[in-house]
Amino acid sequence: MSEYAQLLRGAELRVTRPRVAVLEAVHTRPHADTETIFGEVRTVLEGVSRQTVYDVLHAVTAAGLVRRIQPSGSVARYESRVGDNHHHVICRSCGVIADVDCAVGEAPCLTASYDSGFLIEEAEVIYWGMCPDCARSPTR
């Protein structure tokens, strides 16, 4: 049994070819958008529909197997790194995204000075800047 099938069974989800293909695509292409994932899945399952990929992404996200992020001004992206409270750094020029480990403390990494009565479960920080390639570019 593949590691993706084990993940699906562990989350009490039925193992299907589209689900396995989507999980594999998310694991091999961190921070990919839906279109990229769809393209990857299509290389394995030619007849798969966009709606099927959307439905699978929703199911595996709801099951906690995948994390959905949506930086400001960007489409939704998916990653397989779940279960921690890491953050992201995004290049303002080319849009590349990288993971940034939490600076200090346990999740949530940041403590709100006033929580307005909310039970805070997660803190999200996005760092914006220039990736090394764009920073070295002479057109900058």
For each residue, the residues with C-beta under 8 A, 3 or more apart:
1: 5 6 9
2: 5 6 20
3: 6 7
4: 7 8 19 20 23 24 27
5: 1 2 8 9 15 20
6: 1 2 3 9 10
7: 3 4 10 11 23 65
8: 4 5 11 13 14 15 19 20 23 60 65
9: 1 5 6 12 13 15
10: 6 7
11: 7 8 60 63 64 65
12: 9 63
13: 8 9 19 59 60 63 65
14: 8 19
15: 5 8 9 19 20
16: 19 20
17: 20 21 44 45
18: 21 22 41 45 48 52 53 56
19: 4 8 13 14 15 16 22 23 56 59 60
20: 2 4 5 8 15 16 17 23 24
21: 17 18 24 25 40 41 44 45 48
22: 18 19 25 26 37 41 53 56 57 60
23: 4 7 8 19 20 26 27 60 65 66 80
24: 4 20 21 27 28 40 44
25: 21 22 28 29 32 36 37 40 41
26: 22 23 29 30 32 37 60 66 78 79 80
27: 4 23 24 30 80
28: 24 25 40
29: 25 26 32 36 37 40
30: 26 27 79 80 81 97 99
31: 69 77 78 79 88 97
32: 25 26 29 36 37 40 77 78
33: 36 37 75 76 77 78
34: 37 38 50 53 54 57 75 76 78
35: 38 39 75
36: 25 29 32 33 39 40
37: 22 25 26 29 32 33 34 40 41 53 57 78
38: 34 35 41 42 48 50 53
39: 35 36 42 43
40: 21 24 25 28 29 32 36 37 43 44
41: 18 21 22 25 37 38 44 45 48 53
42: 38 39 45 46 48
43: 39 40
44: 17 21 24 40 41
45: 17 18 21 41 42 48
46: 42
47:
48: 18 21 38 41 42 45 52 53
49: 52 53
50: 34 38 53 54
51: 54 55
52: 18 48 49 55 56
53: 18 22 34 37 38 41 48 49 50 56 57
54: 34 50 51 57 58
55: 51 52 58 59
56: 18 19 22 52 53 59 60
57: 22 34 37 53 54 60 61 66 68 78
58: 54 55 61 62
59: 13 19 55 56 62 63
60: 8 11 13 19 22 23 26 56 57 63 65 66
61: 57 58 64 65 66 67 68 78
62: 58 59
63: 11 12 13 59 60
64: 11 61 82 83
65: 7 8 11 13 23 60 61 80 82
66: 23 26 57 60 61 78 79 80 82
67: 61 78 79 80 81 82
68: 57 61 76 77 78
69: 31 76 77 78 79 88 124
70: 74 75 76 77
71: 74 77 88 90 97 126
72: 126
73:
74: 70 71 77 90 95
75: 33 34 35 70
76: 33 34 68 69 70
77: 31 32 33 68 69 70 71 74 97
78: 26 31 32 33 34 37 57 61 66 67 68 69
79: 26 30 31 66 67 69 82 99
80: 23 26 27 30 65 66 67
81: 30 67 84 86 99
82: 64 65 66 67 79
83: 64
84: 81 102 107
85: 102 107 108 109 122 123
86: 81 99 100 101 102
87: 99 100 101 102 109 124 125 126 127
88: 31 69 71 97 98 99 100 126 127
89: 97 98 99 100 126 127 128 129
90: 71 74 95 96 97 126 127 128 129
91: 94 95 96 97 129 130 131 134
92: 128 129 130 134
93: 130 131 134 137 140
94: 91 131 133 134
95: 74 90 91
96: 90 91 131
97: 30 31 71 77 88 89 90 91
98: 88 89 131
99: 30 79 81 86 87 88 89
100: 86 87 88 89 125 127
101: 86 87
102: 84 85 86 87 105 107 109
103: 109
104: 109
105: 102 108 109 110 111
106: 109
107: 84 85 102 122 123
108: 85 105 111 120 121 122 123
109: 85 87 102 103 104 105 106 123 125
110: 105 123 125
111: 105 108
112: 115 118 120 123
113:
114:
115: 112 118 119 120
116:
117:
118: 112 115
119: 115
120: 108 112 115 123
121: 108
122: 85 107 108
123: 85 107 108 109 110 112 120
124: 69 87
125: 87 100 109 110
126: 71 72 87 88 89 90
127: 87 88 89 90 100
128: 89 90 92
129: 89 90 91 92
130: 91 92 93 134 135 140
131: 91 93 94 96 98 134 135
132: 135 136
133: 94 136 137
134: 91 92 93 94 130 131 137 140
135: 130 131 132 140
136: 132 133
137: 93 133 134 140
138:
139:
140: 93 130 134 135 137
